[in-house]
């Protein structure tokens, strides 16, 4: 949808300047609304959060059938978050707010550079650090089973880049000898 907004903007500029005679301007209010909804980070995150909250209401940790209704709901929400571009904001200061909006529990002073799970089953303690490309999804497929569970990161913990955290794992404070 982002490209449609950009095309509408180009169309209005072309009609306004008279570059092409066939361009008919759209209402600037529609272009502005589309820009705010589909181009700005707040709008893109809002779309992902709205559909995640609608489709994943009542999702509980557990084991479900692969390709079943629960698996498809999670899959659809993840694809929508990818398509909306909300996942591309990883590393930005918006990630903590995005995680909280999805229903995840995020403590104060968290430094988050990876996309949060759309399931809302993530708990991050105060002053924890999550580096880029960490897999926090909290679900995986094993044969014909789809497993979903909570991921917990304790206070002052550091999760290094490209780490995969599985459900039911509680990563607490990093040991003093570790410079991770």
Protein Blocks (a to p, Z undefined) as FASTA:
>chain_A
ZZmmmmmmmmmmmmmnomamkbccddfklmmmmmmmmmmmklmmmmmmmmmmmmmgoiac
ddddehiaklmmmmmmmmmmmmnommmmgoiaklmmmmmmnopacdehiacfbdcdfklp
accdehiacdehiafkopacehjaccdddddddehiacdehiacdehiacddddfklcZZ
